[in-house]
Amino acid sequence: MNTFQKFIMSLMGWGLALLKLLIALSLLAIAKITLRTNPDLAIAVLGTAAVIFLLWYFTPQIKQFFR
């Protein structure tokens, strides 16, 4: 791999991490808004945000477990 390919791969990794963070933050924002109008829906959205965060955090360990 040359330097340009390494740079692109690194940039794509950071982009993916930022995308996951943006999705998690948007889910938390949606939950905050719906908490005032529909608490049952907010609990579901917060649960989804928690599951997404845990999957994102533990993905390397999960991949290693299945190898």
VMD Tcl script that builds the backbone (N, CA, C; Angstrom):
set m [mol new atoms 201]
animate dup $m
set s [atomselect $m all]
$s set {name element resname resid chain x y z} {
  {N N MET 1 A 0.839 -1.180 0.000}
  {CA C MET 1 A 0.000 0.000 0.000}
  {C C MET 1 A 0.884 1.243 0.000}
  {N N ASN 2 A 0.494 2.167 -0.807}
  {CA C ASN 2 A 1.264 3.401 -0.774}
  {C C ASN 2 A 0.648 4.372 0.227}
  {N N THR 3 A 1.258 5.506 0.347}
  {CA C THR 3 A 0.844 6.490 1.353}
  {C C THR 3 A -0.571 7.000 1.101}
  {N N PHE 4 A -0.911 7.211 -0.160}
  {CA C PHE 4 A -2.248 7.723 -0.488}
  {C C PHE 4 A -3.334 6.738 -0.074}
  {N N GLN 5 A -3.115 5.451 -0.327}
  {CA C GLN 5 A -4.105 4.443 0.046}
  {C C GLN 5 A -4.245 4.349 1.556}
  {N N LYS 6 A -3.144 4.441 2.277}
  {CA C LYS 6 A -3.212 4.432 3.742}
  {C C LYS 6 A -3.991 5.632 4.250}
  {N N PHE 7 A -3.755 6.789 3.629}
  {CA C PHE 7 A -4.464 8.004 4.028}
  {C C PHE 7 A -5.965 7.858 3.781}
  {N N ILE 8 A -6.338 7.323 2.633}
  {CA C ILE 8 A -7.754 7.136 2.301}
  {C C ILE 8 A -8.411 6.141 3.261}
  {N N MET 9 A -7.723 5.047 3.570}
  {CA C MET 9 A -8.273 4.064 4.503}
  {C C MET 9 A -8.462 4.665 5.892}
  {N N SER 10 A -7.501 5.457 6.327}
  {CA C SER 10 A -7.614 6.120 7.618}
  {C C SER 10 A -8.761 7.117 7.613}
  {N N LEU 11 A -8.890 7.855 6.524}
  {CA C LEU 11 A -9.965 8.837 6.401}
  {C C LEU 11 A -11.330 8.157 6.407}
  {N N MET 12 A -11.435 7.012 5.754}
  {CA C MET 12 A -12.695 6.278 5.743}
  {C C MET 12 A -13.030 5.731 7.128}
  {N N GLY 13 A -12.023 5.315 7.879}
  {CA C GLY 13 A -12.258 4.840 9.248}
  {C C GLY 13 A -12.781 5.949 10.140}
  {N N TRP 14 A -12.166 7.116 10.027}
  {CA C TRP 14 A -12.635 8.261 10.812}
  {C C TRP 14 A -14.032 8.681 10.366}
  {N N GLY 15 A -14.280 8.630 9.079}
  {CA C GLY 15 A -15.610 8.990 8.565}
  {C C GLY 15 A -16.683 8.050 9.087}
  {N N LEU 16 A -16.381 6.774 9.133}
  {CA C LEU 16 A -17.337 5.806 9.658}
  {C C LEU 16 A -17.589 6.035 11.146}
  {N N ALA 17 A -16.543 6.324 11.896}
  {CA C ALA 17 A -16.705 6.599 13.328}
  {C C ALA 17 A -17.553 7.855 13.542}
  {N N LEU 18 A -17.319 8.884 12.743}
  {CA C LEU 18 A -18.109 10.110 12.872}
  {C C LEU 18 A -19.561 9.878 12.471}
  {N N LEU 19 A -19.793 9.040 11.466}
  {CA C LEU 19 A -21.156 8.722 11.065}
  {C C LEU 19 A -21.897 7.989 12.178}
  {N N LYS 20 A -21.238 7.040 12.814}
  {CA C LYS 20 A -21.856 6.323 13.930}
  {C C LYS 20 A -22.156 7.264 15.088}
  {N N LEU 21 A -21.252 8.174 15.360}
  {CA C LEU 21 A -21.469 9.146 16.424}
  {C C LEU 21 A -22.635 10.056 16.089}
  {N N LEU 22 A -22.740 10.487 14.852}
  {CA C LEU 22 A -23.835 11.347 14.424}
  {C C LEU 22 A -25.174 10.637 14.555}
  {N N ILE 23 A -25.215 9.366 14.191}
  {CA C ILE 23 A -26.453 8.592 14.320}
  {C C ILE 23 A -26.850 8.452 15.785}
  {N N ALA 24 A -25.882 8.152 16.643}
  {CA C ALA 24 A -26.183 8.002 18.074}
  {C C ALA 24 A -26.666 9.317 18.666}
  {N N LEU 25 A -26.024 10.424 18.308}
  {CA C LEU 25 A -26.453 11.721 18.824}
  {C C LEU 25 A -27.830 12.114 18.309}
  {N N SER 26 A -28.120 11.792 17.063}
  {CA C SER 26 A -29.446 12.120 16.533}
  {C C SER 26 A -30.524 11.281 17.220}
  {N N LEU 27 A -30.224 10.008 17.512}
  {CA C LEU 27 A -31.186 9.197 18.260}
  {C C LEU 27 A -31.431 9.765 19.657}
  {N N LEU 28 A -30.375 10.237 20.299}
  {CA C LEU 28 A -30.546 10.848 21.615}
  {C C LEU 28 A -31.344 12.146 21.528}
  {N N ALA 29 A -31.135 12.922 20.475}
  {CA C ALA 29 A -31.899 14.156 20.294}
  {C C ALA 29 A -33.373 13.853 20.052}
  {N N ILE 30 A -33.647 12.836 19.246}
  {CA C ILE 30 A -35.037 12.434 18.998}
  {C C ILE 30 A -35.678 11.962 20.300}
  {N N ALA 31 A -34.939 11.213 21.096}
  {CA C ALA 31 A -35.468 10.731 22.374}
  {C C ALA 31 A -35.755 11.890 23.316}
  {N N LYS 32 A -34.898 12.898 23.315}
  {CA C LYS 32 A -35.117 14.055 24.181}
  {C C LYS 32 A -36.386 14.797 23.781}
  {N N ILE 33 A -36.596 14.927 22.491}
  {CA C ILE 33 A -37.792 15.628 22.021}
  {C C ILE 33 A -39.046 14.815 22.312}
  {N N THR 34 A -39.002 13.528 22.048}
  {CA C THR 34 A -40.196 12.705 22.257}
  {C C THR 34 A -40.456 12.401 23.729}
  {N N LEU 35 A -39.489 12.629 24.584}
  {CA C LEU 35 A -39.694 12.370 26.009}
  {C C LEU 35 A -40.808 13.241 26.575}
  {N N ARG 36 A -40.923 14.446 26.044}
  {CA C ARG 36 A -41.967 15.352 26.541}
  {C C ARG 36 A -43.337 15.014 25.984}
  {N N THR 37 A -43.397 14.473 24.769}
  {CA C THR 37 A -44.694 14.214 24.150}
  {C C THR 37 A -45.145 12.767 24.301}
  {N N ASN 38 A -44.230 11.826 24.160}
  {CA C ASN 38 A -44.591 10.414 24.217}
  {C C ASN 38 A -43.473 9.639 24.909}
  {N N PRO 39 A -43.554 9.507 26.236}
  {CA C PRO 39 A -42.473 8.837 26.977}
  {C C PRO 39 A -42.252 7.378 26.575}
  {N N ASP 40 A -43.302 6.676 26.160}
  {CA C ASP 40 A -43.125 5.273 25.754}
  {C C ASP 40 A -42.246 5.170 24.523}
  {N N LEU 41 A -42.453 6.050 23.579}
  {CA C LEU 41 A -41.626 6.060 22.370}
  {C C LEU 41 A -40.201 6.484 22.692}
  {N N ALA 42 A -40.040 7.419 23.612}
  {CA C ALA 42 A -38.701 7.880 23.987}
  {C C ALA 42 A -37.894 6.757 24.627}
  {N N ILE 43 A -38.537 5.924 25.410}
  {CA C ILE 43 A -37.842 4.806 26.043}
  {C C ILE 43 A -37.353 3.825 24.980}
  {N N ALA 44 A -38.173 3.585 23.963}
  {CA C ALA 44 A -37.762 2.697 22.877}
  {C C ALA 44 A -36.589 3.277 22.095}
  {N N VAL 45 A -36.633 4.578 21.848}
  {CA C VAL 45 A -35.550 5.229 21.106}
  {C C VAL 45 A -34.258 5.216 21.922}
  {N N LEU 46 A -34.353 5.463 23.210}
  {CA C LEU 46 A -33.163 5.416 24.070}
  {C C LEU 46 A -32.592 4.001 24.146}
  {N N GLY 47 A -33.469 3.027 24.186}
  {CA C GLY 47 A -32.996 1.637 24.174}
  {C C GLY 47 A -32.263 1.301 22.889}
  {N N THR 48 A -32.794 1.777 21.766}
  {CA C THR 48 A -32.136 1.568 20.480}
  {C C THR 48 A -30.783 2.246 20.448}
  {N N ALA 49 A -30.717 3.470 20.969}
  {CA C ALA 49 A -29.443 4.197 21.006}
  {C C ALA 49 A -28.424 3.456 21.862}
  {N N ALA 50 A -28.860 2.903 22.976}
  {CA C ALA 50 A -27.949 2.165 23.852}
  {C C ALA 50 A -27.434 0.901 23.169}
  {N N VAL 51 A -28.317 0.188 22.478}
  {CA C VAL 51 A -27.906 -1.041 21.788}
  {C C VAL 51 A -26.924 -0.712 20.667}
  {N N ILE 52 A -27.196 0.345 19.902}
  {CA C ILE 52 A -26.287 0.737 18.824}
  {C C ILE 52 A -24.919 1.112 19.387}
  {N N PHE 53 A -24.898 1.856 20.484}
  {CA C PHE 53 A -23.618 2.245 21.081}
  {C C PHE 53 A -22.845 1.026 21.569}
  {N N LEU 54 A -23.523 0.105 22.232}
  {CA C LEU 54 A -22.842 -1.087 22.741}
  {C C LEU 54 A -22.317 -1.961 21.615}
  {N N LEU 55 A -23.099 -2.106 20.543}
  {CA C LEU 55 A -22.617 -2.874 19.398}
  {C C LEU 55 A -21.408 -2.208 18.764}
  {N N TRP 56 A -21.444 -0.885 18.653}
  {CA C TRP 56 A -20.321 -0.154 18.071}
  {C C TRP 56 A -19.075 -0.293 18.955}
  {N N TYR 57 A -19.262 -0.209 20.252}
  {CA C TYR 57 A -18.129 -0.257 21.174}
  {C C TYR 57 A -17.495 -1.645 21.217}
  {N N PHE 58 A -18.322 -2.686 21.180}
  {CA C PHE 58 A -17.813 -4.040 21.330}
  {C C PHE 58 A -17.645 -4.782 20.011}
  {N N THR 59 A -17.755 -4.120 18.883}
  {CA C THR 59 A -17.601 -4.780 17.582}
  {C C THR 59 A -16.258 -5.498 17.432}
  {N N PRO 60 A -15.120 -4.897 17.807}
  {CA C PRO 60 A -13.851 -5.640 17.661}
  {C C PRO 60 A -13.819 -6.940 18.471}
  {N N GLN 61 A -14.348 -6.918 19.692}
  {CA C GLN 61 A -14.362 -8.126 20.505}
  {C C GLN 61 A -15.308 -9.172 19.922}
  {N N ILE 62 A -16.442 -8.726 19.354}
  {CA C ILE 62 A -17.394 -9.653 18.755}
  {C C ILE 62 A -16.780 -10.301 17.516}
  {N N LYS 63 A -16.099 -9.499 16.688}
  {CA C LYS 63 A -15.444 -10.053 15.504}
  {C C LYS 63 A -14.389 -11.077 15.899}
  {N N GLN 64 A -13.603 -10.772 16.934}
  {CA C GLN 64 A -12.549 -11.686 17.373}
  {C C GLN 64 A -13.164 -12.978 17.936}
  {N N PHE 65 A -14.301 -12.878 18.615}
  {CA C PHE 65 A -14.953 -14.043 19.178}
  {C C PHE 65 A -15.406 -15.012 18.101}
  {N N PHE 66 A -15.919 -14.498 16.978}
  {CA C PHE 66 A -16.440 -15.345 15.919}
  {C C PHE 66 A -15.371 -15.863 14.966}
  {N N ARG 67 A -14.130 -15.445 15.105}
  {CA C ARG 67 A -13.057 -15.952 14.233}
  {C C ARG 67 A -12.513 -17.245 14.722}
}
mol reanalyze $m
mol bondsrecalc $m
mol representation Tube
mol addrep $m
